[in-house]
């Protein structure tokens, strides 16, 4: 009996009316397409994947094709390590990983939720993403409360790394201020097309549990910083994507306490490495499956976008020395205390408009100068220096800050 006949027989044991369409040989094995009867979905087939796998005598993957289903019989796994092809890198999208057919899968610059247990390959993947962002010329702010995960990136152009809870609060305050500056600039010029000229401003939270109020109960001060961080992250998730202020929110502990409702509701895409339980998988990608990823295959993950993709992440190196060599051509700055102090020029000027005196635009620009120029923020923001007096740390402080920025919105009425 041929393999297609075996699969057909297995499917008809729990799904009457299935019809075989076609088959083909692929890089990792073979694929068989079946038409599903009315009332049956791909999800119903996935629940019985173990039955289909037993019939095929090999692991299978079930792929939805809208009214049809493809059963992929996996006879050959990914290589132990995948080296990326430089030709696959793009200027406006991130290469997440490669699917079974060794096809690159890309992520548009939008919010991303990342989760997985320790040892699953999350940090190596995050370094790979940061490397691509540096090549794009993005402004990158990283909360690394471990303090040692991203040494090679500390002197990369446009990168600043916060290593304490206080510095993370500074960093997030600067990100929220930059978000508001961009919003008001668009309102003052009344031209949404100007959004295209903004550089991506990417905020990376490497371990979200470290900034959770429920994990910072040691002192009232620590809890206050954590509450501020949580609210700032929620604001970035709600409003950041349209003005290219992007949040990459990572955690080893994907629970409802750490991945709160605001993040969950506003982060469109997700990436799950191996998790300890099916509940953790469900928190990240709204589906089970990440708990089944083999512990012996770091870098294996499930990417949720318009659909689900099982991927293998490219492997560069775990050695800081190798990463230093890779990043060396991109490092053109002088080091100041281990932090990048680049001055990046992106859209801040006035866009000419007939009949406008631009006074409102200039006023907004003075109030909301670019974060990387240090204007309007404490001069040592995010670099470990003690210039934090003006930053609100409480809900009341944030409310007062929000009211102050709201008052500036009236200036747009002076534009024709």
C-alpha positions, 0 to 999 in steps of 0.5 A, a space after each residue: 500500500 502506498 503512503 498516500 493510501 495509508 494516509 487516506 485510510 487513516 483520515 477516513 477512520 475519523 473523517 468521512 468524505 475526505 478526498 485525495 488531491 495530489 502529492 509531491 516530494 519536498 526537501 524534508 520528505 513528501 506532502 499529500 493534499 486532501 480535500 476536507 468535507 463540509 464541517 471539518 477543519 484543519 484543527 480537527 485533523 491536528 487533534 488526531 495527528 498522532 494517528 496520522 503519524 502512526 500510519 505514515 511511520 514518521 513525524 507529520 505536520 498538518 498545514 491548513 490551506 483553507 478547505 484543504 489540508 496538507 499532510 507533510 511527512 517529515 523524513 529529514 529534519 533540519 540541519 543541526 545548525 543553519 547558517 543564514 544566507 546574507 542575501 536573505 536579509 532585508 532592510 524593512 523586515 526581520 528574518 525570523 528563521 527557516 521553515 522545513 523547506 528552507 524558505 526564509 520567514 520574515 517578520 514585518 516591523 511590528 510588536 512581537 511577544 517572545 517566550 520560552 524556557 531557559 535553554 530554548 535558544 531565545 537569547 541567541 535568537 535575540 542577538 540575531 534580531 539585534 544584529 539585523 536591526 543595527 544593520 537597518 540603522 534602527 534606534 535600539 533600547 534594551 532592558 537587560 537586567 541580567 547585565 551580561 547578555 549583550 556585551 558585543 552590542 554595547 558599542 553598536 551604533 544606536 544601541 543603549 542598554 539598561 541593566 538595572 530596574 531604575 535605568 529601565 524606567 528611564 529608558 521606558 520613559 524616554 521611549 514614551 516621550 519619543 512616542 509622544 514627540 512623533 505623534 505630536 509632530 504628525 499632528 502639527 504637520 497634518 501629514 501622516 505620510 511623514 511617518 515613513 521618514 521616522 527611523 524604527 525605534 525598537 524597545 527590547 525587554 529581555 526578561 519581562 518578569 524582572 520588571 513585573 510589580 508582582 516580582 518586585 516586592 522587596 521594597 516600595 521603591 522597587 515596586 514603584 519602578 516596576 509599576 511605572 515600567 508596566 504602565 509604560 510598556 502598556 502604552 508602547 504596546 497600545 500606541 507605538 506601532 503606527 509611529 514605528 516605536 516597536 516593542 519586543 517583549 521577551 520572557 522565560 516565564 510566560 504566565 498571565 501575570 507577566 504577559 498582562 492583558 494590555 500586552 496580550 491584546 496589542 501585540 499582533 505577532 508572537 514567537 514561542 520557543 520550547 515551553 515547560 507546559 501547554 498553558 505557557 504555550 497558550 499564553 504566547 501563541 494562543 495554541 498548544 504545541 511549544 511544549 512539544 518542541 524537543 529539548 535537544 533542538 535549541 532554536 526550534 520555535 513556532 512563529 504566529 503571524 497570519 498563520 503558524 510556522 514551525 521554524 529553525 532559527 539561524 545559528 551564529 555563535 554563542 561566543 562574544 568574540 565571534 559576535 564582536 567580529 561580526 559587528 566590527 564593520 558596523 561599529 564606527 563610534 567612539 566608546 563612552 563608558 561602554 555606551 553608544 552615544 550616536 547622534 542619529 538624524 531622522 525627520 525633525 524638520 518642518 515640512 513646508 505647507 502653503 499658508 502655514 507659519 510653522 510656529 506650532 510645528 517649531 513649538 512641538 519640536 522644542 518640546 519633543 526633541 529626539 530622545 537620542 539627542 538628550 533634549 528634554 530628558 535627563 542628560 544621562 538617560 539609560 546610561 546609569 547616571 543619576 539624573 532621575 529627579 524629573 521622571 514620574 514614578 507613580 500613577 499620579 506622576 504619569 497622569 500629570 505628565 499625560 495632562 501636560 502633553 495633552 495641553 500641547 495638542 492645542 497648538 495644532 489648531 494654529 496650522 491652516 
